[in-house]
Amino acid sequence: MLKYIYIHSVCVVLIIILQAVQIPFFNKIKSPHIKKYATNTGWVFADFFLRQGLNIIVGIYVARYLKPELFGLLSYASVYMQILMPFALLGLNQVVIRELVKNEIDKDKILGTAFVLKICSSIITLTIIVVLSIIFENVKSLQLYIIIASVSLLFSPFQIIDYFFQAKVQSKFIVYSQQIASITTAIVRLILVLTQAKLTAFVLLVAVESFIVAVSLLFFFILKKYSVKKWTFDRGLVSMFKKEIIQILLASFFVSLYVRIDQVMLRYLATDKDLGIYTAAVKLSEPFYVVATLLLSSLFPAIVNGLQISYEEYRKRIQKLYNLLLWIAIICSIIITLFSSLIIDTIYGIDYISSKSVLIIYFWASPFVFLGVVAGNAMMIEKKQKYSIIMTCLGAITNVVLNFILIPLYGVNGAAFATLISYAGASYFFNFLFPQTRMIFLQQSKGFLGLSDIYIKIKTLLKSK
């Protein structure tokens, strides 16, 4: 235990140092435009590493305490919410950010309208989850866990403040809010482990964390002299949002479906222990997937502005993102492949040793996940969301079919391979099928070709020496 506390303390110190030095470091950047986005990205990544460090370290104690069976059920309690979350979010995040960047004068109308829409969608989604849990889950305690975790949806309307700060390139306030919630709930989780609390208490913290984030965002919004009282509802904006959010919503739903359906199918086609083993690897992999989303959330305004400059500038910026994210994903996947056994044994112990193969497979899905994040944003900017729906629908179908075939044959590894193949198809290969998305496929392919060119140059350089 002391070993993990020491590791976590080192991580926290490093992040504090990073946050302390980033302001003087970014002050050296001469271009105000570059400085703004670089500083914003610095805040986002500092927050990411601190919060994920907390989640992983505390998750170690929780996983070891609950063992695979209960740990799997803890994760399963949130699956319904995660699959149906797009209906609560309504696909408004990217649309609201884009409109706030383009039209700051009407920000109160945009925020007010989005807030009302999200309140309605959150209540409806929670009601649907309650009904589904009663219909499909026979265990009363599991029904309760699912409903408790899904209460988080009631706090999701306050995420529009998050969108506002993203549009203003002021991610540090989002960082503060999320860190307050993460640190508070991490401390409570450790206390629950030490006091040997029941699973219900751990599930309750899922909703508590969302509540703390919502309250914190509202606090910083008011602190910056912005007023919620000025928000107004505009029916005209509803009509404008409706044209785009339906396509984004469906695309997001199919993404959530094929990201989480493997855990649902494992529960019915395998055992609770298998679900726990699979979940352990997913918990280590998915924080890495968020890297692409973090970069896009920070740089999305720059991509939108690139299109306003020229179509060529927009394509140039998108290509740089493909190249960068592929590099990050492939290098990290190689590292995980080499050290997976050591990582699982050190973090989770012998009870979870079967998770190592799942961890490797999941990490090699990350290059396609990263490509898909950029492609999804490109389709939204270019108003091609219907193709995003088609891709994700095909990915969901592929994942379900492969899970039915591979889980009975290969267990948790079969579920992981089904996820890898469906990610590759939905994020990359299916883009070749349609002329309207073939440019996206070509740019993604250039990213892979760029990697091979760099490899050849490095190899030639080493030979010359």
LOZAZA-558557 format. One record per atom (N, C-alpha, C): residue in three letters; x, y, z. Coordinates in steps of 0.2 Angstrom, whole numbers, plus 5000, padded with zeros to 4 digits. Each point is the difference from the previous one (the first is absolute). Example, Ala and Ser with C-alpha at 12.3 -4.5 7.8 and 13.67 -1.06 7.14 Angstrom:
// residues 2
ALA506649725039 ALA499650065000 ALA500450065000 SER499850054996 SER500450065001 SER499650055003 
// end
This chain:
// residues 465
MET500449945000 MET499650065000 MET500450065000 LEU500650005004 LEU500450065000 LEU500350014993 LYS500149954997 LYS500350014993 LYS499650044995 TYR499349985001 TYR499650044995 TYR499950075002 ILE500050015007 ILE499950075003 ILE500650044997 TYR500649975000 TYR500650034998 TYR500050024993 ILE499749954996 ILE500050024993 ILE499550054998 HIS499450005004 HIS499550054999 HIS500350075002 SER500350005005 SER500350075003 SER500550034995 VAL500449954997 VAL500550034995 VAL499650034994 CYS499449964998 CYS499650034994 CYS499750065002 VAL499850015006 VAL499750065002 VAL500550065000 VAL500649995002 VAL500550055000 VAL500250024993 LEU500049954996 LEU500250024993 LEU499550044997 ILE499449995001 ILE499450044997 ILE500050075003 ILE500150005006 ILE500150075003 ILE500550044997 ILE500649974999 ILE500650034997 ILE499850024993 LEU499749954996 LEU499850024994 LEU499550064999 GLN499550005005 GLN499650065000 GLN500350065002 ALA500550005004 ALA500450055003 ALA500450044995 VAL500349954996 VAL500550034995 VAL499750024993 GLN499449974999 GLN499750014993 GLN499950074998 ILE499850055005 ILE499950074999 ILE500650034998 PRO500650005003 PRO500650034998 PRO500249974993 PHE499949944999 PHE500249964994 PHE499750034994 PHE499350005001 PHE499650034994 PHE500150074999 ASN500250045005 ASN500150075000 ASN500650024995 LYS500449944998 LYS500550014996 LYS499850004992 ILE499449974999 ILE499750004994 ILE499850074997 LYS500350024995 LYS499950074997 LYS499350014997 SER499849954996 SER499350014997 SER499449995005 PRO499650055000 PRO499550005005 PRO499549944998 HIS499949994994 HIS499549954997 HIS500349935002 ILE500649994999 ILE500349935002 ILE500049995007 LYS500250065004 LYS500050005007 LYS499449985003 LYS499450024998 LYS499449995003 LYS499849934999 TYR500149974994 TYR499849935000 TYR500549955003 ALA500650025000 ALA500549965003 ALA499950005008 THR499950065003 THR499850005007 THR499449965002 ASN499550014996 ASN499449965001 ASN500149925000 THR500449984995 THR500149934999 THR500449985006 GLY500550045003 GLY500449985006 GLY499649995006 TRP499550045001 TRP499550005005 TRP499649935000 VAL499849994993 VAL499649934999 VAL500449945002 PHE500650004998 PHE500449945001 PHE500250005007 ALA500250055003 ALA500150005007 ALA499549975004 ASP499450024999 ASP499449975003 ASP499949934999 PHE500149984993 PHE499949934998 PHE500549955004 PHE500650025001 PHE500549965003 PHE499950005008 LEU499850055003 LEU499850005007 LEU499449965001 ARG499550014996 ARG499449965002 ARG500049934998 GLN500349984995 GLN500149934998 GLN500549975005 GLY500550035002 GLY500549985005 GLY499649985006 LEU499550045002 LEU499649995006 LEU499649944999 ASN499650004994 ASN499649954999 ASN500349935000 ILE500650004996 ILE500349935000 ILE500349985007 ILE500350045003 ILE500349985007 ILE499449985005 VAL499550045000 VAL499449985004 VAL499749944998 GLY499950004993 GLY499749944997 GLY500449935002 ILE500650015001 ILE500449945002 ILE499749975006 TYR499950055005 TYR499849985007 TYR499349974999 VAL499650034996 VAL499349985000 VAL499949934996 ALA500449994995 ALA500049944996 ALA500349945005 ARG500550015003 ARG500349955005 ARG499549995005 TYR499650055003 TYR499649995005 TYR499349964998 LEU499850024994 LEU499349974998 LEU500149934997 LYS500649994997 LYS500249944996 LYS499650004994 PRO500249964995 PRO499750004993 PRO499350005000 GLU499649965004 GLU499349994999 GLU499650075001 LEU500250035006 LEU499650065002 LEU500350064996 PHE500650004999 PHE500350054996 PHE499750014993 GLY499849944997 GLY499750004994 GLY499350025000 LEU499649995006 LEU499450025001 LEU500050085001 LEU500550035003 LEU500050075001 LEU500150034994 SER500449984995 SER500050024993 SER499450004997 TYR499649945000 TYR499449984997 TYR499550055002 ALA500050025006 ALA499550055002 ALA499950064996 SER500650024997 SER500050074996 SER499949984993 VAL499949944998 VAL500049984993 VAL499450034996 TYR499449995003 TYR499450034998 TYR500050084998 MET500350035006 MET500150074999 MET500450024994 GLN500649975000 GLN500550014995 GLN499749994993 ILE499649954999 ILE499849984993 ILE499550054998 LEU499550035005 LEU499550044998 LEU500250085002 MET500650015002 MET500250075001 MET499950044995 PRO500249984993 PRO499950054995 PRO499350034999 PHE499549965003 PHE499350034999 PHE499950065006 ALA500449995005 ALA500050055005 ALA500450064998 LEU500549994997 LEU500550064997 LEU499750034994 LEU499649964996 LEU499750034994 LEU500550024994 GLY500649985001 GLY500550024995 GLY500150075000 LEU499950045005 LEU500050075000 LEU500750035001 ASN500549965002 ASN500650025002 ASN500450044995 GLN500149964994 GLN500350034995 GLN499650064996 VAL499449995000 VAL499650054997 VAL500050075004 VAL499949995006 VAL500050065005 VAL500750035000 ILE500549975000 ILE500750035000 ILE500150034993 ARG499849974995 ARG500150044993 ARG499650065000 GLU499350005002 GLU499650065000 GLU500350055004 LEU500249985006 LEU500350055005 LEU500650044997 VAL500449964996 VAL500650034997 VAL499850044995 LYS499549994996 LYS499850044994 LYS499650065002 ASN499649995005 ASN499550055002 ASN500050015007 GLU500550045003 GLU500050015007 GLU499550055003 ILE499750044995 ILE499550055002 ILE499449965003 ASP499849954997 ASP499449965002 ASP500249945005 LYS500550015004 LYS500249955004 LYS499549985005 ASP499650055003 ASP499549985005 ASP499449964997 LYS499850024994 LYS499549964997 LYS500249934998 ILE500649994998 ILE500349944998 ILE500149955007 LEU500250035005 LEU500149965006 LEU499349995003 GLY499650055000 GLY499349985003 GLY499649954997 THR500050014993 THR499749954996 THR500349935001 ALA500649995000 ALA500349945001 ALA499949975007 PHE500050045005 PHE499949985007 PHE499349975000 VAL499550034998 VAL499349985000 VAL499949934996 LEU500350004994 LEU500049934997 LEU500349955003 LYS500650015004 LYS500349955003 LYS499749985007 ILE499650045003 ILE499649985006 ILE499549954997 CYS499650024995 CYS499549954998 CYS500349934998 SER500550014996 SER500349934997 SER500349965006 SER500250035005 SER500349965006 SER499549975004 ILE499450035001 ILE499549975004 ILE499749944996 ILE499950014993 ILE499749954996 ILE500549945000 THR500650014999 THR500549955000 THR500049965006 LEU500050035006 LEU500049975006 LEU499449955001 THR499450034998 THR499449965000 THR500149944996 ILE500350004994 ILE500149944996 ILE500449955003 ILE500550035003 ILE500549955004 ILE499749965005 VAL499650045004 VAL499649965005 VAL499549954998 VAL499750014994 VAL499649954997 VAL500449944998 LEU500550024996 LEU500449944997 LEU500349965005 SER500250035006 SER500449965005 SER499549955003 ILE499350035001 ILE499549955003 ILE499849954995 ILE500050014994 ILE499849954995 ILE500649954999 PHE500650024999 PHE500649954998 PHE500449985006 GLU500050035006 GLU500449975006 GLU499549975005 ASN500149945001 ASN499649965005 ASN500250015007 VAL500750025001 VAL500250015007 VAL499850075003 LYS499750005005 LYS499750075003 LYS500650045002 SER500549985003 SER500650045002 SER500350034994 LEU500149964994 LEU500350034994 LEU499650054997 GLN499349995000 GLN499650064998 GLN500150065004 LEU500150005006 LEU500150055005 LEU500750044998 TYR500549964999 TYR500650024998 TYR500050044993 ILE499649984996 ILE500050034993 ILE499650075001 ILE499550005004 ILE499650065000 ILE500450055004 ILE500449985006 ILE500450055003 ILE500550034996 ALA500449964996 ALA500550034996 ALA499750044995 SER499449994997 SER499750044995 SER499750065002 VAL500050015007 VAL499850075002 VAL500550054998 SER500649994998 SER500550044998 SER499750044994 LEU499649974996 LEU499750044994 LEU499650065002 LEU499750015006 LEU499750065002 LEU500450065001 PHE500749995000 PHE500550055001 PHE500350024993 SER499949964995 SER500350014994 SER499850074996 PRO499450035002 PRO499950064996 PRO500550065002 PHE500349995006 PHE500550055002 PHE500750004995 GLN500049954996 GLN500649994996 GLN500050054995 ILE499550044999 ILE500050054995 ILE500550065002 ILE500150005007 ILE500550055002 ILE500749984998 ASP500149935000 ASP500649974997 ASP500150024993 TYR499550004996 TYR500050014993 TYR500250084999 PHE499750045005 PHE500150074999 PHE500850025002 PHE500349965005 PHE500750025001 PHE500449974995 GLN499849944996 GLN500449984995 GLN500050054994 ALA499450034998 ALA499950054995 ALA500550065002 LYS500050025006 LYS500450065002 LYS500749985001 VAL500249944999 VAL500749975000 VAL500250025007 GLN499649985005 GLN500250015007 GLN499949935004 SER500349954998 SER500049935003 SER500250005007 LYS500350055002 LYS500349995007 LYS499450005005 PHE499450034999 PHE499550005004 PHE499649935000 ILE500049974994 ILE499849935000 ILE500549955004 VAL500650014999 VAL500549975004 VAL499950005007 TYR499950065003 TYR499950015007 TYR499449965002 SER499450014996 SER499449965002 SER500149935001 GLN500349974994 GLN500149935000 GLN500549975005 GLN500550045002 GLN500549985005 GLN499750005007 ILE499550055001 ILE499750005007 ILE499649945001 ALA499649984995 ALA499649945000 ALA500449945001 SER500549994996 SER500549944999 SER500349995007 ILE500350055003 ILE500450005006 ILE499549985006 THR499450035000 THR499549995005 THR499849935000 THR499849974994 THR499749945000 THR500649945001 ALA500650024998 ALA500549955001 ALA500249995007 ILE500050065004 ILE500149995007 ILE499449965003 VAL499450014998 VAL499449965003 VAL500149934998 ARG500249984994 ARG500049934998 ARG500649975004 LEU500550035001 LEU500549975005 LEU499749995007 ILE499650045002 ILE499749995007 ILE499549945000 LEU499750004994 LEU499549944999 LEU500449935000 VAL500650004997 VAL500449945000 VAL500249985007 LEU500350055003 LEU500249995007 LEU499549985005 THR499450034999 THR499449985005 THR499649944997 GLN500349974995 GLN499749944997 GLN499250014998 ALA499950064997 ALA499350014998 ALA499749964995 LYS499350004999 LYS499749964995 LYS500050034993 LEU499849964995 LEU500150024994 LEU499550064998 THR499550015004 THR499550054999 THR500350075001 ALA500550005005 ALA500350075001 ALA500550024994 PHE500349954997 PHE500450024994 PHE499650024994 VAL499449974999 VAL499650024995 VAL499750075001 LEU499950015006 LEU499750075002 LEU500550054998 LEU500649995001 LEU500550054998 LEU500150024993 VAL499749964995 VAL500050024993 VAL499550064999 ALA499550005004 ALA499550064999 ALA500350065004 VAL500349985006 VAL500350065004 VAL500550044996 GLU500449964996 GLU500650034997 GLU499750054994 SER499449984997 SER499750044995 SER499750065003 PHE499749995006 PHE499750065004 PHE500650055001 ILE500549985003 ILE500650055002 ILE500250034994 VAL500149974994 VAL500350034994 VAL499550064998 ALA499349985000 ALA499550054998 ALA500050065004 VAL500149995007 VAL500050065005 VAL500650044999 SER500649974999 SER500650034999 SER500050054993 LEU499749974995 LEU500050044994 LEU499650065000 LEU499449995004 LEU499550065001 LEU500450055004 PHE500449985005 PHE500450045005 PHE500450054996 PHE500449974995 PHE500550034996 PHE499750054995 PHE499449974998 PHE499750054995 PHE499850065003 ILE499750005006 ILE499850065004 ILE500650045002 LEU500549965002 LEU500650045002 LEU500350044995 LYS499949984993 LYS500350044995 LYS499550054997 LYS499550025005 LYS499550054999 LYS499549994994 TYR499949934998 TYR499549994996 TYR499449985004 SER499450014997 SER499449995003 SER499549954997 VAL499849955004 VAL499549954997 VAL499350034999 LYS499950065004 LYS499350034999 LYS499950034993 LYS500650014997 LYS499950034993 LYS499949954995 TRP500049945001 TRP499949944996 TRP499250014997 THR499949994994 THR499350004997 THR499949944996 PHE499449984999 PHE499849954996 PHE499850034993 ASP500249974995 ASP499950034993 ASP499749944995 ARG499450004999 ARG499749954995 ARG500449994994 GLY500250064997 GLY500350004994 GLY500749965000 LEU500350015006 LEU500649965000 LEU499949925001 VAL499449985003 VAL499849935000 VAL500049974993 SER499750044996 SER499949984993 SER500749994996 MET500450055002 MET500749994997 MET500449945003 PHE499950005006 PHE500449945004 PHE499749934997 LYS499350004999 LYS499749944998 LYS500349974994 LYS500250044995 LYS500249984994 LYS500749965000 GLU500450025005 GLU500649965001 GLU500049955006 ILE499750025005 ILE500149955006 ILE499749934999 ILE499550004996 ILE499749934999 ILE500649954997 GLN500350034995 GLN500549964997 GLN500649985005 ILE500250065003 ILE500649995005 ILE499849955006 LEU499350015002 LEU499849965005 LEU500049924998 LEU499749994995 LEU500049934997 LEU500749975000 ALA500550044997 ALA500749984999 ALA500349995007 SER499950045005 SER500249995006 SER499849945004 PHE499349994999 PHE499749945003 PHE500349934997 PHE500150004994 PHE500349944997 PHE500749995002 VAL500450065001 VAL500749995003 VAL499949975007 SER499650035004 SER499949985007 SER499849925000 LEU499649994995 LEU499749935000 LEU500649954999 TYR500450014994 TYR500549954999 TYR500650015004 VAL500150055004 VAL500550015005 VAL499849965007 ARG499450005001 ARG499849965007 ARG499649944999 ILE499849984994 ILE499649944999 ILE500449945002 ASP500650004999 ASP500449945002 ASP500049985007 GLN499950065005 GLN499949985007 GLN499349975001 VAL499550034997 VAL499449975001 VAL499949934997 MET500349984995 MET500049934997 MET500549965004 LEU500550025003 LEU500449965004 LEU499649985006 ARG499650045003 ARG499649985006 ARG499649954998 TYR499749994994 TYR499549954999 TYR500349944996 LEU500650014997 LEU500349944996 LEU500649975004 ALA500250045006 ALA500649975004 ALA499850015007 THR500550015004 THR499950005007 THR500150075003 ASP499850025006 ASP500150065004 ASP500850015001 LYS500349945001 LYS500750015001 LYS500450024993 ASP499849974994 ASP500250024994 ASP499950084999 LEU499450025002 LEU499850074999 LEU500550045004 GLY500249985006 GLY500450045004 GLY500750004997 ILE500349954998 ILE500649994997 ILE500050054993 TYR499550004996 TYR500050044994 TYR500050075002 THR499650025005 THR499950075003 THR500650025002 ALA500449965004 ALA500750035002 ALA500450024995 ALA500149964994 ALA500450034994 ALA499750064997 VAL499350005000 VAL499750064997 VAL500150065004 LYS500050005006 LYS500150055005 LYS500750034999 LEU500549964998 LEU500750034998 LEU500050024993 SER499649984996 SER500150024993 SER499650064998 GLU499450015002 GLU499650054998 GLU500250075002 PRO500450015006 PRO500250065002 PRO500550034994 PHE500449954997 PHE500450024995 PHE499650024993 TYR499449974999 TYR499650024995 TYR499850075000 VAL500050035006 VAL499750065001 VAL500550064998 VAL500749984999 VAL500550044998 VAL499850044993 ALA499749964995 ALA499850034994 ALA499450055001 THR499549985004 THR499550045002 THR500250075003 LEU500549995005 LEU500350065003 LEU500350054995 LEU500449974996 LEU500350044995 LEU499550044995 LEU499549964998 LEU499550034996 LEU499650055004 SER499849995006 SER499650055004 SER500450065001 SER500650005000 SER500450065001 SER500250034993 LEU500049964995 LEU500250034993 LEU499550014995 PHE499449985002 PHE499450004996 PHE499850074997 PRO500150055005 PRO499950074997 PRO500550024995 ALA500649975000 ALA500550024995 ALA499949964994 ILE499749955000 ILE499849964994 ILE499450044996 VAL499550025004 VAL499550044997 VAL500250064997 ASN500550045004 ASN500250064997 ASN500549994994 GLY500349944999 GLY500449984994 GLY499550004994 LEU499449975001 LEU499550004994 LEU499850074998 GLN500050055005 GLN499850064998 GLN500650044996 ILE500649985002 ILE500650034996 ILE500049974993 SER500049934999 SER499949974993 SER499949935001 TYR499849974995 TYR499949925000 TYR500649975001 GLU500550024996 GLU500749975000 GLU500350015007 GLU499950055004 GLU500350015006 GLU499649955005 TYR499449994999 TYR499649965004 TYR500349934999 ARG500149984994 ARG500249934999 ARG500749995003 LYS500450054999 LYS500750005003 LYS500049985007 ARG499650045004 ARG499949995007 ARG499749935002 ILE499549984996 ILE499849935002 ILE500549954999 GLN500450004994 GLN500549964999 GLN500549995005 LYS500250065003 LYS500550005005 LYS499749965007 LEU499450015001 LEU499749965005 LEU500049934999 TYR499849984994 TYR500149934999 TYR500749975001 ASN500550034997 ASN500749985001 ASN500250005008 LEU499850055003 LEU500250015007 LEU499749945004 LEU499449995000 LEU499649955004 LEU500249934998 LEU500249994994 LEU500249934998 LEU500749995003 TRP500450045000 TRP500750005003 TRP499949985008 ILE499650045003 ILE499849995007 ILE499849935002 ALA499549984996 ALA499649935001 ALA500549944999 ILE500450014994 ILE500449944998 ILE500649995005 ILE500350055002 ILE500550005005 ILE499849975006 CYS499450035003 CYS499849975006 CYS499849935000 SER499749984994 SER499849934999 SER500649955001 ILE500550024997 ILE500649965000 ILE500349995007 ILE500050065004 ILE500250005007 ILE499649955004 ILE499350004999 ILE499649965004 ILE500149934998 THR500149984994 THR500149944997 THR500649965004 LEU500550045001 LEU500649985003 LEU500049995007 PHE499550045004 PHE500050005007 PHE499449985003 SER499549974996 SER499349995002 SER500049955006 SER500449955000 SER500049955006 SER500250045007 LEU500650044999 LEU500250035006 LEU499550055002 ILE499650044996 ILE499550055001 ILE499549975004 ILE499749944997 ILE499449975004 ILE500249975006 ASP500649975001 ASP500249965006 ASP500150055005 THR500350064999 THR500250055004 THR499350045003 ILE499650014995 ILE499450045002 ILE499549965003 TYR499749954997 TYR499549965002 TYR500149945004 GLY500649974999 GLY500249945003 GLY499749934996 ILE500249955003 ILE499949934997 ILE499249994998 ASP499650035004 ASP499249994998 ASP499950024993 TYR500350054998 TYR499950034993 TYR500549994995 ILE500449955001 ILE500549994995 ILE499849984993 SER499449984999 SER499749984994 SER499850074996 SER500150065003 SER499850064997 SER500650024995 LYS500649975001 LYS500550034996 LYS499950004992 SER499749944998 SER499949994993 SER499550054997 VAL499550015005 VAL499550054998 VAL500350075000 LEU500450025004 LEU500350065000 LEU500450024994 ILE500449954997 ILE500450014994 ILE499550014994 ILE499549965000 ILE499550004994 ILE499750075000 TYR499850025006 TYR499650075001 TYR500550054998 PHE500650005002 PHE500550064998 PHE500150004992 TRP500049944997 TRP500150004993 TRP499450024996 ALA499450015004 ALA499450034997 ALA500150085000 SER500450035004 SER500150075001 SER500250044994 PRO500449974995 PRO500150044994 PRO499450024996 PHE499549955000 PHE499450004996 PHE499550055004 VAL500049995007 VAL499650055004 VAL500250074999 PHE500750015000 PHE500250074999 PHE499850034993 LEU500149964995 LEU499850024993 LEU499350015000 GLY499649965003 GLY499250015000 GLY499850065004 VAL500450025005 VAL499850075003 VAL500150064996 VAL500650004996 VAL500150054995 VAL499550004995 ALA499949944997 ALA499549994994 ALA499350025002 GLY499849995006 GLY499350025003 GLY499950075000 ASN500650045002 ASN500050075000 ASN500050034993 ALA500349974996 ALA500150024993 ALA499350004997 MET499649945001 MET499449994997 MET499550055003 MET500150025006 MET499550055003 MET500150074997 ILE500750024999 ILE500150064998 ILE499850014992 GLU500149944997 GLU499850004993 GLU499349984998 LYS499650005006 LYS499349984999 LYS499849944997 LYS500449955002 LYS500049934997 LYS499849955005 GLN499650025005 GLN499949965006 GLN499649934998 LYS499650004995 LYS499649944998 LYS500549954999 TYR500650014997 TYR500549954999 TYR500349975006 SER500150055005 SER500249985007 SER499549955003 ILE499450014999 ILE499549955002 ILE500049944997 ILE500150004993 ILE500149934996 ILE500649975003 MET500650035001 MET500649975002 MET499949965007 THR499750045004 THR500049985007 THR499449945001 CYS499550014995 CYS499549945000 CYS500349944998 LEU500450004994 LEU500449954998 LEU500549975005 GLY500350045004 GLY500449985005 GLY499749975006 ALA499450025001 ALA499649975006 ALA499849934998 ILE499749994993 ILE499849944998 ILE500649955000 THR500650024997 THR500649965000 THR500149985007 ASN500050045005 ASN500249985007 ASN499549955003 VAL499450014999 VAL499549955003 VAL500149934996 VAL500050004994 VAL500149944996 VAL500749965003 LEU500550045000 LEU500649975002 LEU500049985007 ASN499750035004 ASN500049985007 ASN499649945001 PHE499449994996 PHE499749945000 PHE500449944998 ILE500450014995 ILE500549954998 ILE500649995004 LEU500350055002 LEU500749995003 LEU500049995008 ILE499550035003 ILE500049995008 ILE499949935002 PRO499549964997 PRO500049935002 PRO500649964998 LEU500450024995 LEU500649974998 LEU500650025004 TYR500150065001 TYR500650035003 TYR499950045006 GLY499450005003 GLY499950045006 GLY500150075000 VAL500450035005 VAL500150075000 VAL500450024994 ASN500549964998 ASN500450024994 ASN499650014994 GLY499549964999 GLY499550004994 GLY499650075000 ALA499850025006 ALA499750065001 ALA500550064998 ALA500650005002 ALA500550054998 ALA500150004993 PHE500149944997 PHE500150004992 PHE499450034997 ALA499449985002 ALA499450034997 ALA500050085000 THR500250025006 THR500150085000 THR500550034996 LEU500649964999 LEU500550034996 LEU499850004993 ILE499749954997 ILE499849994993 ILE499450054999 SER499650015004 SER499450054999 SER500350075000 TYR500450025005 TYR500350065000 TYR500450024993 ALA500449954998 ALA500450014994 ALA499550014994 GLY499449965000 GLY499650014994 GLY499650075000 ALA499750015006 ALA499650065001 ALA500450074999 SER500650005003 SER500550065000 SER500450014994 TYR500149944996 TYR500550014995 TYR499749974993 PHE500049935000 PHE499949974994 PHE499350014996 PHE499550015004 PHE499350024997 PHE500050064997 ASN500550055002 ASN500050064997 ASN500150004992 PHE500349944998 PHE500249994993 PHE499449994996 LEU499449985003 LEU499449974997 LEU499650064996 PHE500150065002 PHE499650054998 PHE500450064997 PRO499950024994 PRO500350064997 PRO500150065004 GLN499550015004 GLN499950065005 GLN500550005005 THR500249945002 THR500549995006 THR500749974998 ARG500150004993 ARG500649974998 ARG500650045001 MET499950075000 MET500550055002 MET500249995007 ILE499649985005 ILE500249995007 ILE500449935000 PHE499849954996 PHE500449945000 PHE500750014997 LEU500050044995 LEU500750024997 LEU500450045005 GLN499750045004 GLN500450045005 GLN500349955005 GLN499549965002 GLN500249955006 GLN500649964997 SER499949974994 SER500549964997 SER500750044999 LYS500050064999 LYS500650045000 LYS500350005006 GLY499650005006 GLY500349995006 GLY500449945001 PHE499749944998 PHE500449945000 PHE500650004996 LEU499950034994 LEU500650014995 LEU500650045003 GLY499750055003 GLY500550055003 GLY500449965006 LEU499749955003 LEU500449975005 LEU500549954997 SER499849974994 SER500549964997 SER500650044997 ASP499950064997 ASP500550044998 ASP500550025005 ILE499750025006 ILE500450025006 ILE500549945002 TYR499749945000 TYR500349945002 TYR500649984995 ILE499950014994 ILE500549994995 ILE500650055001 LYS499850075001 LYS500550055001 LYS500449985006 ILE499749985005 ILE500449985007 ILE500449944998 LYS499849954997 LYS500449944999 LYS500650024995 THR499950054995 THR500550024996 THR500550045004 LEU499850045004 LEU500450045004 LEU500549965005 LEU499749945003 LEU500349965004 LEU500649964997 LYS499849984994 LYS500549964995 LYS500650044999 SER499850074998 SER500650044998 SER500550015006 LYS499750005006 LYS500550015006 LYS500349945002 
// end
